[in-house]
């Protein structure tokens, strides 16, 4: 039985990815000629303990003009009050227009110090190793070079991975594979000591801020000031889940090394086989390894001309000199907002702030050219938008990206600047450049033309034999089945892309544990090792795999677009939760997963897949499809939590769930919201087998650990904003019920992070602020005023201003009408109390 008390939160091992003065980045694993031990297969390791570092930061926010509320708390579960400033926040000059109120509000901006994802001065590298392999007619795959040091002693294994089957029949092929680094005991001890030292310094710094100074520490305070200032940068961002930067694998072991490999075949009649086959690979800790493709193309071509280590050294220096120091570091909430939005200007202020900080460091736009009296004085460097006419015509050294989802930079290789676009926000399990749309189309087209029924399996066929193939694939990944993507006579790069897309499909940027057990490309020589990995996701090109159904549970044949369930797949066990749920709901006992009626859609998956296919047909774009899948995964986890609470009495998927029931204003409650109990029981019945299959997987336990870690730093611990917003969106609330929800939103959502959390549960793709803005038309006057005040705070927020622009003209007119009325009442009240117009003006 799963219970909240059984949750042991811990923090996964992190490897800080930061850069040096040239923008270098990496894992910081190697020093000198130390040889790391690596394997292409995962090793089982326990995760380190999670450090609970949650700091409460009071935020100063003005109050509504009429009612002064002094008991607002950022954490509803705590009783610490926030101070509030008194006075009107209205501007009469703006009430006549529909533009958002524009003034500086400290709560509208993050109080954390702006810093770079990869700051200057770091000793880490972007790329850690460069490998070159070739095919020898007598010896087979041979490793020629490992630069700057040998990455592993098993050179033959690496050479085989770099030279896939049938590579010689193609002029070019790409492969991707992962290496698992095994850290030594000494490295583990050093990391634990460093963590303990950082924790001690943070405690000392907080004690000094509180006026507590130990006599023994007085002599060391000055010595540690410089080190503490560096640690401050790492501690500023409490909500930022740093583990997602360097280890998106769910805490199951050390960070992966991602390998991007290019194979080229050059025809040469002077050699035995008539062709020369060589492969070059880049090994990096960054999941966005696809940015190195153009550089690999140039470097491998150069290596064919000059097969010497100096060629590798030139590439190594070029990629590690890439400057990413102006790319801002975003918190977890900010990354979620950015990935769920198509707005190209979201968080553009952070990019501008990074440039302004750099210009201040370098002399505030100073000019380095020598003074020449015969010419007009040179203009100082400025800031412009990349791609604009002003940027193209100016000599400005700094430019804000045209799309904040990508950071544009250049890599100087052989004197040629190669443009590179680095993703600003990368979520877990997102590796490389893949297309969910391509994966969906591959396995949807054949199904739509000629539907072939699946053999029933409770975990996989959640809609009976007519379950959509993509849903069968998603179910297999969620329930940790062995999945193989077969691409006979296809480039290994296409197979690898399908594997990476499948990992992102099941993860949705929410769940972990897929990439670490994924093998984008493997072959028959490694089948024994592959079968030792539970729930693997592998890409192959050899058709022999299809003939051995005992090797896999689900086979995805890419050329035909068909998905097959193995005849040797294990039956789903009858679990205690399943039996108990069926006893509670006998009318649904025989439906989940085993129904022969294809028209029954208890899960809503059919409607969801139809929506996905319509979006694909309408060319909505990759980002929209990924956002929809993320919503589906989030919904599944919330339904699973509701199922556990219904069947087992408690759920570890609701950390601190009991706190959601302890406060007033009618804001109690948590979890997924259904329109009524009948709809709830139907959806639980449709998902019961899938949930029970997921509850014993890696992704399930990793998700619990992630929830426990994020709970310690989330801005609102005792309030489920998602639940409250879903009540407005899903249920028909009475005026008193909706009043409680609107008042709770207004009372608790003030600070920058709190508004970010609210925006994350009301994305632009789901009507944005529409349901919140309905409070402007509530019959209760206080609700209308409080809602207007909340929307004003949102409109001043760095991200919320874009949500504000999405409101309809009708809603904006209502907002400005309410603000004018409130301002008029305040003016009358001040006049009655004897305030002069000058005093009134100063107060407002």
KEKE-464169 format. One record per residue (C-alpha): residue in three letters; x, y, z. Coordinates in pm, whole numbers, plus 50000, padded with zeros to 5 digits. Each point is the difference from the previous one (the first is absolute). Layout:
REM residues N
ALAXYZ/...
REM end
This chain:
REM residues 844
UNK500005000050000/UNK501395033449900/UNK499845027550256/UNK501285035150036/UNK501984990650310/UNK501974975249793/UNK501425026549770/UNK503705006550050/UNK500855030449788/UNK503525002949874/UNK502015021649770/UNK501504983349696/UNK503665003349925/UNK500725031549806/UNK502885010349784/UNK500025037649963/UNK500105008949633/UNK501615034149981/UNK502395016649766/UNK503375017049990/UNK500915033349850/UNK499544985549655/UNK496694984150085/UNK501424965650070/UNK497834974650170/UNK499944963750103/UNK499844977250295/UNK503255007450171/UNK500684963050029/UNK503484997149867/UNK503245015950102/UNK503264993949831/UNK500214966349834/UNK497664982250237/UNK498114972949813/UNK496314997650068/UNK498204966650008/UNK497044999649765/UNK497444975949873/UNK497205002349748/UNK497714981450240/UNK498605014150324/UNK501254990250340/UNK497764998650305/UNK500875026050259/UNK498215014950298/UNK499295037050010/UNK501405024350253/UNK497885016650263/UNK498045030649910/UNK500845032050182/UNK497005019650118/UNK500975035649923/UNK496845020350002/UNK500345036850081/UNK496975021750046/UNK500315034649855/UNK497375026050088/UNK498815020249706/UNK498785035850014/UNK496795005749808/UNK497535028849997/UNK496474992550104/UNK496725007149822/UNK498865036250030/UNK496914994150212/UNK500574970050226/UNK503244995950190/UNK500874963750068/UNK502794994750251/UNK499894962650062/UNK501184988449661/UNK502524971650015/UNK502194986349728/UNK499804965450147/UNK496444992050106/UNK501314971450213/UNK502095024150205/UNK498925030050207/UNK502755024149902/UNK498415032449888/UNK501245021749719/UNK500135037450036/UNK497935019649754/UNK500175035549885/UNK496905021550014/UNK498725022249728/UNK498355001149666/UNK501734983249706/UNK497885014749730/UNK501055023749726/UNK497175020049857/UNK501925008549686/UNK500014963449903/UNK496434991250082/UNK498765015049678/UNK501984975249790/UNK500194962349982/UNK503724997850058/UNK501314982850310/UNK500945021950297/UNK503725006849967/UNK501945009650308/UNK502834984750194/UNK498884974450251/UNK502784981550185/UNK497824969150027/UNK499684998949621/UNK503684991649965/UNK502044971950141/UNK502045009250306/UNK502634974449910/UNK503225012649856/UNK500084996149624/UNK502704975449900/UNK501174980649701/UNK499404963449933/UNK503654997449895/UNK501865029450158/UNK503385012549899/UNK502894987550207/UNK498934963850038/UNK502464972249926/UNK497344976649863/UNK499824990949633/UNK497144998049753/UNK501544969049841/UNK502064975650204/UNK501274975449741/UNK500334996449625/UNK500284965149854/UNK500974986949658/UNK499444964249880/UNK500474982949666/UNK499214966549842/UNK502944977349926/UNK499384971849752/UNK502074976150211/UNK499315011250358/UNK496515014649968/UNK499075031950192/UNK503135016650139/UNK500365030350228/UNK502535024149852/UNK500015029250243/UNK498525010450336/UNK500595036650072/UNK501145015550233/UNK500334967850202/UNK498654964749972/UNK496374999350102/UNK499954962650072/UNK502144969449968/UNK497364980749803/UNK500895015549666/UNK498484971749799/UNK496555005550153/UNK500125036849917/UNK501214993649647/UNK497114975949939/UNK497475025750120/UNK501575026749779/UNK499854978049688/UNK496434986449978/UNK498864971449777/UNK499905007649628/UNK501755033350052/UNK502234992949699/UNK497004999849761/UNK499195036450078/UNK502055030949937/UNK498985014250338/UNK498254988750315/UNK499415013950349/UNK499784980450322/UNK499425009450362/UNK500854979450305/UNK500485005650370/UNK502884991250230/UNK499634994550373/UNK502845014050207/UNK500954980850316/UNK501425022950267/UNK502624987450243/UNK499544999050376/UNK502505028550035/UNK497945021949767/UNK496844992150196/UNK501705009450327/UNK501325032449856/UNK496555009249877/UNK498444992950340/UNK502655021550171/UNK499385028549757/UNK496254998250066/UNK500575000350376/UNK502305030249969/UNK497465019149790/UNK497294991750253/UNK502215012550286/UNK500695032749817/UNK496335005549926/UNK499164995050369/UNK502785023550105/UNK498775026149753/UNK496424997850129/UNK501185002250360/UNK502015031149922/UNK496965015249826/UNK498014993350317/UNK502725015950216/UNK501284967150142/UNK503814997549986/UNK501964972650172/UNK503135012050175/UNK502044972549835/UNK498835011749659/UNK501005036650028/UNK503524993849872/UNK498794980849694/UNK497185023249892/UNK502175022549788/UNK501784970649842/UNK496744984149892/UNK498285031349872/UNK501344995149650/UNK499014963349990/UNK496575008250143/UNK499375025449728/UNK500494972649744/UNK497734976450190/UNK497325027050008/UNK499544996049627/UNK499304963150043/UNK497545005750285/UNK498035029149858/UNK497704978049797/UNK498214978850257/UNK497244989049763/UNK502504990849731/UNK500364962649982/UNK503714998849926/UNK499954962549961/UNK498115003949674/UNK502935018649851/UNK502554972550029/UNK498094968350076/UNK496664994649832/UNK500004963050087/UNK498084998450324/UNK502834994650243/UNK500814964449894/UNK503695006549952/UNK502625024549879/UNK499185023149709/UNK499984985049655/UNK502475008749728/UNK498145006249674/UNK501844989949684/UNK499195014349657/UNK501704979749727/UNK500425006349626/UNK501004972549757/UNK501305008349651/UNK500884976649717/UNK502475011449733/UNK500384979549686/UNK503664990749940/UNK501014973449749/UNK503534997750144/UNK498774982550317/UNK498854964050031/UNK496305006450042/UNK499865029049760/UNK498985024650271/UNK501305016350316/UNK497575001350294/UNK500745023450290/UNK497915012950289/UNK500485029950229/UNK498125004950325/UNK499555028650246/UNK499444990750366/UNK498195025650212/UNK497925003550317/UNK497535022649820/UNK496774984149877/UNK499885025249713/UNK502804981749820/UNK498355005349659/UNK501485035149984/UNK503374984549914/UNK498834983849674/UNK501345026949761/UNK503344999950181/UNK500314962349979/UNK499335001649626/UNK502855024749951/UNK502384983050241/UNK499604964949858/UNK500545013349650/UNK503175016650127/UNK501084967750171/UNK499804980849671/UNK502545025049866/UNK502165001650313/UNK499524969250224/UNK502115013750286/UNK499235009250363/UNK500445036949918/UNK496774998549800/UNK498154987850309/UNK501715026250214/UNK498775027449769/UNK496384987750032/UNK500344995150376/UNK501225035450055/UNK497355014749768/UNK496984984050171/UNK501325006950349/UNK500575036649916/UNK496305003949922/UNK498695028750211/UNK496704993450178/UNK500665023350290/UNK497185023749897/UNK497364972650015/UNK497995006350321/UNK499364972650249/UNK496284993750038/UNK498274984350296/UNK497974968349960/UNK496715019549988/UNK501415024249745/UNK501144971449780/UNK496564984450018/UNK498355032749899/UNK502425005149712/UNK499584964949862/UNK496205002050020/UNK499855033249816/UNK500495009749638/UNK500725036150095/UNK503395009949861/UNK500385028750249/UNK499384980750319/UNK502725008850256/UNK501785022349748/UNK500755023150293/UNK502354974050143/UNK502084999549682/UNK500175037850000/UNK500975000150367/UNK502854975749930/UNK501325022949727/UNK499755030750222/UNK501924981950273/UNK502694990349751/UNK500265035449865/UNK500365012750356/UNK502764974850066/UNK501815009249678/UNK499745037750052/UNK496405008949913/UNK500194999649625/UNK503595012049976/UNK501654999749659/UNK503234980949949/UNK500975016049669/UNK502945025050016/UNK499065036649985/UNK500415016249658/UNK499485038149983/UNK499484998749623/UNK496854979350039/UNK496805005850190/UNK500094985550348/UNK498864963650006/UNK496594992050147/UNK499804980150320/UNK498764964649982/UNK496244996050030/UNK497344973250025/UNK497824990549705/UNK497684971449906/UNK501604972749791/UNK498744999049644/UNK498655035550001/UNK501075027049757/UNK501585019650282/UNK502134970250100/UNK501154993349646/UNK500955036449942/UNK501605006050339/UNK503354989750136/UNK498514990350333/UNK501814972050172/UNK496934986750178/UNK496644988349871/UNK496894986650168/UNK498834967249836/UNK497125003149759/UNK498434970050176/UNK500624995550371/UNK499544962449965/UNK503434998949837/UNK503285016950076/UNK501925009549688/UNK503774998550005/UNK502904990549773/UNK502804974849998/UNK503175011749828/UNK501414970149810/UNK502995005349767/UNK499215037049998/UNK496404994149889/UNK497205010250241/UNK497494971550013/UNK496585011850131/UNK498604978850282/UNK496635001350176/UNK499974985750351/UNK496654992350170/UNK499455024150289/UNK497844975550195/UNK500554962449996/UNK497774976950199/UNK500864965050126/UNK500194971549750/UNK500285024349707/UNK503154990349811/UNK501025010849653/UNK497885012749714/UNK496994977349945/UNK496435004349883/UNK496964987550186/UNK497965008649694/UNK502074976649787/UNK499644971950255/UNK496235004950022/UNK499565001149623/UNK502164969049950/UNK497774977750211/UNK496685017449934/UNK499824999049621/UNK499914962149966/UNK497524997350288/UNK497675025549841/UNK500124982649662/UNK499534964750131/UNK499394994650370/UNK501414967350129/UNK498674989750344/UNK502534994350277/UNK499984969350221/UNK498585010950335/UNK502385008950279/UNK498775019750305/UNK503045022850014/UNK500155007649629/UNK496544998649842/UNK498225024950225/UNK497365005649730/UNK499614963849898/UNK501384984449680/UNK499455032649812/UNK502335020050224/UNK502025025049797/UNK503584987649937/UNK501515031650150/UNK498024994150319/UNK501194963850005/UNK503565013049973/UNK499465025650276/UNK498434973650225/UNK502914976449939/UNK502525026650095/UNK498065010550311/UNK499684964050121/UNK503704993249929/UNK499684974849719/UNK502894990249772/UNK499605020749683/UNK501954995949677/UNK499915022949698/UNK500934980449688/UNK501165018449689/UNK501104973849748/UNK502005015549714/UNK499645034050163/UNK502775023550116/UNK500794994450365/UNK499465037250057/UNK496294996549916/UNK499674971450247/UNK501815019550270/UNK497735029949945/UNK496924978250054/UNK501424987250330/UNK500725035250124/UNK496515011349900/UNK498464970550186/UNK501895009150319/UNK498705035749979/UNK496514987349921/UNK499714979850321/UNK501845025550211/UNK498205031449890/UNK502755019150177/UNK498434987750326/UNK501034963850055/UNK503544986250002/UNK501684966549961/UNK499624994049626/UNK503155014849845/UNK502374982150237/UNK498664966549879/UNK499755010249636/UNK502334987849727/UNK499395021449692/UNK502054975349800/UNK501244965150081/UNK500684967549815/UNK499914962450041/UNK503444998050160/UNK498645017350312/UNK496754980450037/UNK501164981750314/UNK500745032650180/UNK496825015949867/UNK497764972750139/UNK501415006250348/UNK498495035050001/UNK496365001050117/UNK497695021549795/UNK502525010349735/UNK499205021449695/UNK502284990049713/UNK500465008549634/UNK501224972949761/UNK500314994449627/UNK500474962249996/UNK496754981549908/UNK501074970550216/UNK498485017350301/UNK496524996049854/UNK500434962349996/UNK500594998450376/UNK496865012650179/UNK501494988050329/UNK502525028649976/UNK497375027550004/UNK496515009050117/UNK499215025849731/UNK501505001749652/UNK499625032549804/UNK500714993149633/UNK500855034149858/UNK499884992249623/UNK496524984350021/UNK498725023150273/UNK498654970350196/UNK500314992450371/UNK499924964150123/UNK499394986550348/UNK502214969950069/UNK498364965950025/UNK502404992950288/UNK499145030850206/UNK499374993850368/UNK496435002050120/UNK499135029650220/UNK499884989250366/UNK496815003250198/UNK500835026750256/UNK498395008350332/UNK499005034449873/UNK498304985849692/UNK498004974850204/UNK498955026150254/UNK498935024849731/UNK497934973549822/UNK498314991150327/UNK499155036650053/UNK498785003949639/UNK498604966749879/UNK498425016049692/UNK503475007649864/UNK501634967350104/UNK500414985849650/UNK500595031549798/UNK503575012950058/UNK502494986649751/UNK498004969249914/UNK496955014249830/UNK499064986949659/UNK497835030549939/UNK502045025249800/UNK497485027950049/UNK500645002450375/UNK502395028550077/UNK500145002050376/UNK503515014749995/UNK499335027949750/UNK503004988249798/UNK498024998149677/UNK498935036250031/UNK503545009750089/UNK501544982149699/UNK497425015449767/UNK500995034350133/UNK503694991949948/UNK499434988449642/UNK497925030849921/UNK502775022250137/UNK502574981649788/UNK497815003149689/UNK499545037250071/UNK503815004050019/UNK499865013650353/UNK503694992450048/UNK502264978150209/UNK499855022150308/UNK496214997850017/UNK500034962149973/UNK502604996950273/UNK497975022850226/UNK496904978649944/UNK501894968450091/UNK501355016750309/UNK496435008550103/UNK498984963749943/UNK502834986950220/UNK499215025450273/UNK496344989749986/UNK500964963250025/UNK502135005950311/UNK497235019850166/UNK497434972949921/UNK502424974350140/UNK500235020050323/UNK496205001450024/UNK499854962449941/UNK502524993050276/UNK498105021850245/UNK496744983049906/UNK501344964650025/UNK502925001550243/UNK498855029250212/UNK503095021449933/UNK502325008249714/UNK503695008249990/UNK499205019749684/UNK498465027050222/UNK502855011850219/UNK498495019550288/UNK496484992449884/UNK498645002650351/UNK501015036750013/UNK497635008149715/UNK497034994350228/UNK501045022650290/UNK499225035449889/UNK496975021649956/UNK498525019749708/UNK498664967949850/UNK503354993449832/UNK500354965450149/UNK500294969949778/UNK502654986449770/UNK500504977749700/UNK498284994649669/UNK496485013949957/UNK497114982749825/UNK496645014649910/UNK498254974550224/UNK500564966850178/UNK498754979649705/UNK502635014949771/UNK502614993550268/UNK499154963250036/UNK499954994949623/UNK503445015349950/UNK501484981350295/UNK498564967649862/UNK501565006449661/UNK503425007450154/UNK500114974750284/UNK502114973849818/UNK502345025949850/UNK500485016250342/UNK500634966950175/UNK502564991349731/UNK501745033550047/UNK500174998350379/UNK502934975549999/UNK502205017449744/UNK503105021550010/UNK498125030649878/UNK497454996950281/UNK502584999750279/UNK502085027049833/UNK496895021649974/UNK499354996350374/UNK503575010950072/UNK499685029949769/UNK496725010650161/UNK501574998250346/UNK502955020749888/UNK497905026649827/UNK497555002050289/UNK502715013450230/UNK500525030249775/UNK496615006049838/UNK498645034950070/UNK496594988250129/UNK500204968250204/UNK496524997450143/UNK497935010749702/UNK499284980249683/UNK499605027149736/UNK499514973849730/UNK497034985550189/UNK498485034350057/UNK500345010349635/UNK498584966849884/UNK496955005950217/UNK499355032649816/UNK500604983349665/UNK498164967050050/UNK497265003450257/UNK496875021550015/UNK500625018450324/UNK497435019950190/UNK500775036950063/UNK501154993250360/UNK502234971449885/UNK501615019949721/UNK500395029450237/UNK502144978850232/UNK502274989449714/UNK500465035149862/UNK500665014550344/UNK502584973150073/UNK501825007449674/UNK500095037050082/UNK501094994550359/UNK502904976249942/UNK501415007649654/UNK502265030450026/UNK503714993149954/UNK501844993549676/UNK500234962250055/UNK496404997650115/UNK498815016749680/UNK502264976849797/UNK498374970450173/UNK496555013549917/UNK500915005749635/UNK501344964449976/UNK496544986150081/UNK498305024349759/UNK502144997749684/UNK499215021049697/UNK499094968449808/UNK497214993350257/UNK498175033349978/UNK502615018050211/UNK498425024050250/UNK496474995549866/UNK498614981350300/UNK501745023150247/UNK498655030549815/UNK496454987050040/UNK500305012450356/UNK499695035249858/UNK496324992249937/UNK499244983850335/UNK496885012450180/UNK502065007250314/UNK501675034249986/UNK502954989250217/UNK500744971349762/UNK500045023649703/UNK502425023850173/UNK502274972250123/UNK500054983749656/UNK500915033149838/UNK502805004250251/UNK501324965049923/UNK499885006349625/UNK501865032750051/UNK502774981650182/UNK500134974749719/UNK500145027249735/UNK503105014550168/UNK501714966050016/UNK502824992649753/UNK498144970149861/UNK496485009750103/UNK499995030549774/UNK499794976349702/UNK497054981850158/UNK498355033750054/UNK500235008149630/UNK498074968149930/UNK496915012650183/UNK497065010149786/UNK498985036349952/UNK496844993450199/UNK501994987950303/UNK502415029249982/UNK497135024849988/UNK498524983950311/UNK503385002150173/UNK500445037149932/UNK496395007550098/UNK500524983250338/UNK503265018850057/UNK498365033349917/UNK497164992950241/UNK502434990150276/UNK502085031249938/UNK496905022150017/UNK498944984350329/UNK503465005250144/UNK499935036649894/UNK496625005650167/UNK501204982650315/UNK503145021450020/UNK497985031949948/UNK497674990650286/UNK503014994650224/UNK501315034549916/UNK502924991449769/UNK500955026849750/UNK500284991449627/UNK503825002550029/UNK500114974450280/UNK497584978149809/UNK502225001749696/UNK503064990150201/UNK498214970650160/UNK498684986849668/
REM end
